[in-house]
């Protein structure tokens, strides 16, 4: 009888440790990441200039802006200053950067800057202020009277040469997303839609990371669902219609207080450790 009780007790303990949502038992984001099959290490960053208020370039997180100073960020090596970041230039004082799309910076006065694609004689990137403001974002700003205080851009590719598109999320009496299809040799296509935020009515949106949304309580991802699923899947001549909504990312929310910043490919903690964002996809 004692043996049976002992076996039952062990089973209960193991069940508590290895439950279906195992991440709920992980004490830290780092611990959770290390248990994932695709985990291939993390990056320790020595860069006090990087903060929760920094704007990081969305594509690969190679650059960031803090207090209008632009820095290059290297996750794997330090620079000659013994840090993982290095100052490469700045944007105008009295302005606020709102979009950092790969090598393009746009501020709230609609000024544009470019980070050089090639390095100078010293081996550094440098900042160029755009003289001709014909950037895709200027066209975007002309189309919408938006609140430029809360805007984010992300760049995606479908894997085919020359075919990319942007998603811009912004707030204007609600949360919106705006697609720009930039396929070469074709006219640019624009899509705009409002995101259903009924499930976060009691929360305040405080930061946008492209398709990842941070409120004062949780992290969410933009998702879509068919509103006429039965009809459009049954009939060939019925076009599917979609509703966009926010779905809570329970993994990121679990470690909400550890996450300092997010870029297109990295989650950066307050402990200055960077992890691949792909490890934290919630099913």
N, C-alpha and C positions, 0 to 999 in steps of 0.2 A: 504493500500500500504506500509506503514511504517512497519507493522508487517511482510509482505512478505519479505521485504528487510532485516529485522532483522534476520529472519529465514535463509535466504540465506547466510548472513554474518556469522552466527553461524556455518552453514554447511561447509563453506569454511575453517573456523578456525579449526573445528574438523577434516576435511580431511587433513589439513596440519599437525596436531598433530598425527593422527592415520593412516598414509599412509601405503601402502602395505609393504614397507621396513621400519618398525617402528624403527629399530636400527639406521637408518640414523639420527634420531632426538634425540637419546640419547647422552647427552653431555659427558658421560664418560663410560669406560668399566664397572665400578662398577654398574652404573645405568642400563646398558644393562643387566648385569648378574642377577640383582635382579628382573627383569621383566620376567625371564624365568621360565617356569612351574617346571623344575627340580631343581631350585635353592634351596639349603639347607644351605646357609650361606657361609661365606668366612673365611679365616684365616689371622689374623694380625701377621706378623713375626717381631720379634726383633732380627735382625741378620745382622749387617753392613758388616760382612765378605762375605756375599752373594752379588755378583755383576753381571752385564751383561756378564762379561767374565768368570764367574764360569762355570764349567762343572758339571751338575747335573746328578745323576744316573737316567737312563731312566725309570725304571720299576715303581717305586712309589715315586721317588724324596726324598728318605730317607737320601741320602748322597750327598755331593758336594765337589768339589775341587777348591780352590782359591790359586794361587801362590804355587802350589805343596803341600799345606796343605789340609788334608782330614778332613771334618767335618760331624758330624751327624746332621740331621735336623728334628725337631719335630714341626709339624704344630699346634698341639693342646695344648702342654704344654711347659713351660720353664724348663731349667735345673737349677742346683744349682747356676750357674753363672748369673741367671736371664735373660738368652737369650734363643732363640729357637734353637740355634745351639751350638755345642760343638766340640772342636778339639779332634780327636782320633788318629792322626798319620800323616805321610807325605810320599811322594815318593821322589826319588833321585833328587837332585838339578841338573840343567843343562838339564833336560828332560822336555818334554811337554806332559801332558795327552791328549789323543785324543779320547779314547773310555772309557765310564763308563757304563758298561752293568750290571745293578743290583749290584752285589757285586764284579764284576771283573773290574780292571783298566788296561789299556794298554797304554804305552807311545810311543813317536815317536822313541825311541831306541828299541822298541819291548820288553821292560821289562814288566812283568806282576805282578800284585799284587792282593791279595784277601782280602776283608773285612770279618772277621770272622762271621760265622752264629750264633755263641753262644757268650755271653758276658763273660768277665773275672770276677775275684773275686770282683772287684769294680763296676761291673754292666755296664762296657763299652765294646764296640766293639773295635777291634784292627786290625792292618794291617799286612798281611803276604806276603812276597815276594815269588813268585812262583819259585821253583828251576827247575822243569821240564816244559819246555815251549811247551807243547803239546796241548795247548788251541786251540779251534776252530779258533781263530783269527790268530794264527801263520800259520795255514794251508791257511787261507784266504790271508795273506800277501805274501805267497809263490806263490800263483796263479796269483797275479796281481802286476804289478809295479805301485803302486798308489802314489798319492801325499798325504802324511800323515798329511798334515796341515789342511785338511777339511774333516773329517770323522765323521760319527755318527752311532750309533747302537740302534736298538729298538728290544725288545723281545715281542712276541705275543704268545697266546695260542688259540687253537680252541675249548677249553672247555673239551677235552677228556684227561684222565690221560696220562701223559708221552708224549704228542704230543705238541711240541713247535717249533717255527721257528723264525729266526732272519732276520731282514732287515737292511742292512748296506747301507747308502748312502755315496757317495764320489765323489770328482771331479778329473778328469784326462782328460784334453782337452774336457770337457763336464761334464754332470751330469749323474751318473750311480747309479743303485740300484742293490743289490746283496742279494739273498735269501739263507739262509741255513736252510734246513728242518732237524730237529734234533729228529725225531720220534724214540723212543726207539726200540731196537731190529731190526732196519733196517739200511741199509747203508745210510750215510748222502747224501742228494741230494742238488746239487748246481744249482742255476739259476742266470744268470746275464743278464741285459738288459740296454740299453741306454735310457735315458728319453728325450723326445722331449722338447726342451727349446726354440723353435722358438719364442714363444710369450713373452719371456723376454730378447730378444737380447740386449735391451738398458739398462738392469739392471745387477747389479753385485751380485752374490751370496756371502753372508758374513757369514752365519751360517746355519748349518744343525741341525734339531731336529728330527732325524728319517725320518718320511714321511712328516714332515712339514719343508718347506724351507723358509729361510728369505733372501730377497735381500735388496739392499739399498733403495728400495721404497715400498715393499709390502711383504705379507706372501702368500705362495702357499702350496697346498697339492698335493701329487702324486696321480694321477688318471689313470685309464686305459679304453680304448675303443676298440671295435672289429674293425679290419681293413677289415675284410671280412664278416661283419655281415649278409648280405643278403644270401650269400652262406652257411655259417656254420649253420645258423638257419633253413635253408630250407632242407639241405641234411644231413642225419645221418652219412655219411662217410666223411664229410668235417670237419676238425678240426678248431676250432676258433683260429684266430691269433689276437694278441693284440698289441696296441701301448700305451706306457706310456707317460704321458704328465703332465704338471703342470697346475693346476686350481687355480686361485686366491681365497683365503679365504677373502671375502669382509668384514667380521665382524672383523677379526684380523687386517686387513689392516686399517680399520676405526680407530682403537685404536693403531695404530703402535707405536706412540710415548709414549704410556703408558706401553708397554710390555717390561719388563727387561729380562726375561728368560722364557723358556718353558721346562717342563719335560714331561715324558710319560703321566702323569695324571693331571698336574697343569699348569696354566698360572700365572706367578708371575709379579706383576707390580712394577714400580719404587717406588711406595708408600708402598712397602713391604706388599702387600695384595695378597693372593693366592686364586685362583678360580679353580673349577673343569673344566678341558679342554673340557669336553663333552658339556658344555654350549655354546661353540663357533663354533659348526659345521655349516658350511655354506651350504645351500641347492643348 
